[in-house]
Amino acid sequence: MDFDAPNIIAALVFSALGFVYFSYGKKQTKMPLVITGGLLMGYSYFTPTLAWNIGVGLLLALLPLIWRS
């Protein structure tokens, strides 16, 4: 992971969204949201560039919406 401002901001945004997914999923006992939230909070440690960070983050953030349909 590059330690530049855009990469860190993207990681914070997607981690915050992951926390919301995780908390809501835990409260509603919906495991897909809990799993997606956990993945969103941790995936940014394994993405090498900003493009990968945003791409994987968007894919994971939209996964519960696709999964539900």
C-alpha positions in Angstrom: 0.0 0.0 0.0 1.3 3.4 -1.0 1.2 5.9 1.9 0.0 8.9 -0.1 -3.0 11.1 0.8 -5.5 9.8 -1.9 -4.8 6.2 -1.0 -5.2 6.8 2.7 -8.4 8.8 2.2 -9.9 6.1 0.0 -9.0 3.5 2.6 -10.7 5.5 5.3 -13.8 6.1 3.3 -14.3 2.4 2.4 -13.3 1.3 6.0 -16.0 3.7 7.4 -18.5 2.2 5.0 -17.4 -1.3 6.0 -18.0 -0.4 9.7 -21.5 0.8 8.9 -22.2 -2.4 6.9 -20.8 -4.5 9.7 -22.7 -2.8 12.5 -26.0 -2.8 10.6 -25.6 -6.4 9.6 -24.8 -7.5 13.1 -27.8 -5.6 14.4 -30.1 -7.1 11.8 -28.4 -10.5 11.9 -27.6 -10.4 8.1 -24.4 -12.3 7.5 -23.7 -11.0 4.0 -23.5 -7.5 5.4 -21.3 -8.6 8.3 -18.9 -10.4 5.9 -18.8 -7.6 3.4 -18.2 -5.0 6.2 -15.3 -7.0 7.5 -13.8 -7.3 4.1 -14.2 -3.6 3.5 -12.5 -2.8 6.7 -9.4 -4.9 5.9 -8.9 -5.2 2.2 -7.0 -1.9 1.7 -4.0 -3.4 3.5 -3.6 -5.8 0.5 -4.1 -3.4 -2.5 -1.0 -2.0 -4.1 -2.3 1.1 -5.9 -5.0 3.7 -5.6 -6.8 2.2 -8.7 -7.0 -1.2 -7.1 -8.0 0.3 -3.8 -11.0 2.2 -5.4 -11.9 -0.7 -7.7 -12.0 -3.4 -5.1 -13.7 -1.0 -2.6 -16.5 -0.2 -5.1 -17.0 -3.8 -5.9 -17.2 -4.8 -2.3 -19.5 -1.8 -1.5 -21.9 -2.8 -4.2 -21.8 -6.5 -3.5 -24.7 -6.5 -1.0 -26.9 -4.7 -3.4 -26.1 -7.2 -6.2 -26.4 -10.1 -3.7 -29.9 -9.0 -2.6 -31.2 -8.7 -6.2 
